[in-house]
């Protein structure tokens, strides 16, 4: 699991470095994910999310659904935008 998680993140970072300037506007200590069912929305999240079990579960689901080739060029999270923002706002309140 650990190697797969690191591989996804490394691939996402390499892809974002090769992307256009608009997609490289990510603050230090953060990374971009794409969330949504129909329309994918790009969200910038703190790296600290990687320590939380719910986010690790989402990454495992992402790996099962997309493998290491993500259609958006970054990490695509297979859940609704509403569910993701609800969970992330709970984490930010701690």
N, C-alpha and C positions, 0 to 999 in steps of 0.2 A: 504494500500500500504506500509506504513512504517514498519509494522510488517512483512510482507512478505519479504521485502528487507533485513531486519535484520536477518530473519530466514535463508535466502539463504547464507548470509555472515557468520553467526555463524556456519552453517552446513559445509560450505567450509573450515573454519578455523579448525574445529574439524577433518574433514576428512584429511586435510593436516598434522595435528599433528600425525595422525595415519598412514600416508603413509611412504614410504621409505625416506631415507635421501636425495636423489636427489630432491624430490619434496618439501622438507622443506627449501631449500635454497632461501628464500624470504627475502629481506631486511626489516627491521622495517619500518612501514608506507606504506607498499605495500601489494598486494595480487596477486595471480595467477588467470588467466582466460585462457580458451581454446577457440580459435577462428578459424574459417574456415568452409567450407562447406563439403568437402570430407575428407581431412586430417586436423585434429585438431592440432594447434600449441599452445604451452603453452607460454603465455606472462605474464610478471610481470608488474603490473600497480600501480601507486600511489593511496592511499586511497582517495585522493582529487577528483578523478574521480567520486566518489559517490555523490558529490555536483552538478554535471553537468546533465542537463536535458537529453541530448542525451544518456548518460550512463544509467540513470535511465530507459529510454525507452527501451534500450537494455536488461536490467535486467527484465523488465516486459515481453518482448518477450521471454526471456529465461524461465521465470516461466511458461508462457503459453505453450511453446513447450515441456519443460522437467519436469515441476513441481519442486519438491524439490529433486528428485533423478536424479542427473546429471551423464551421462554415463562415464565421465572422472574422476569422484571423486571430481571435483572442479566446479567452475562456468563455464558453457559452453555458450558462446555468439553466437547466431544464425545469423552470418553475415560473409561476406567474410573477409579474412585477410587483403586484400587491403583496404576495406572500413574502417575497424577498425583502421588500422595504419594511414590512412589519417585523420580521425577524431581526433585521439589521438595526432598526430603531430600538428594539429591546436591548440589544448589545450595547448600543451607544449610551443607554441610560445608566449602565453600571459604572 
